[in-house]
Amino acid sequence: MAALIEISGLSKAFGGLRAVDGFSASIGRGEVVGLVGPNGSGKTTALNLITGNLPADDGIIRFNGRRIEAMPAHRITRAGIARTFQLVRVMPSMTIAENVAVGAIFGAAPCRPAEAMARAVPLLARVGLGARAHQPAASLTYIDQKRLELARALAGRPSLLLLDEWLAGLNPTELDEGIALIRTIARDGITIIMVEHVMDAIRALCGHCIVMNAGRKIAEGTPAEALADPAVVKAYLGD
Ligand code: ADP
């Protein structure tokens, strides 16, 4: 079957630093893919290139058969790619539900504001914020802002969801709940790429794991295979 997203030779430098350096990957529909690697290996930059938050220097990204590497971010969102950020981005003066509704209005299945609010409510329940829909987003803790971001991403009805360390900072109970939640999202048929340092979560959720170091892919396979690769062990020890 054709891949949902195919990345070929993707590159981005900051000055002389090659943050992403000829990165290629092919991800099938319905996969949950872990993107791991030591700090500074280029994972977040790779996500930013996929979503159009940063322009690529070089490379091709085909999503659903369409070239997206030169598209602006809002068109990529419309095409069906949604994300959460490592440093959360919520609109503090809007309510929690309004923040999520924005995701529906600007997402892959755009709708009017009234429908967007109706879409927001069950999604907030799903991420554990159901009782707080009409509170200001500024009232949320960091972890709850991450929950809000996930609901906002889902409100756009994406076919590809990118999670940037969405599980970081959760306590053990929240981590179990977070893993279960991501599993239900995958069961809905949404393809997921997750940048994550919590390796237990990668093992629990991902059928496919890609390891980056110094902007390049150094291993891939099942989490068990990829994480045991000698190049990966060496990259982590050298961190
Ligand atoms: P990771 O997500 O794997 O920790 P990043 O993609 O955040 O890695 O960063 C890869 C490299 O690019 C790092 O050396 C980082 O310092 C650098 N980098 C990332 N963003 C910028 C930027 N906007 N300007 C300059 N350097 C950056």
Boltz pocket constraint, residues with backbone or C-beta under 6 A from the ligand:
constraints:
  - pocket:
      binder: B
      contacts: [[A, 14], [A, 17], [A, 19], [A, 37], [A, 38], [A, 39], [A, 40], [A, 41], [A, 42], [A, 43], [A, 44], [A, 45], [A, 46]]
      max_distance: 6.0
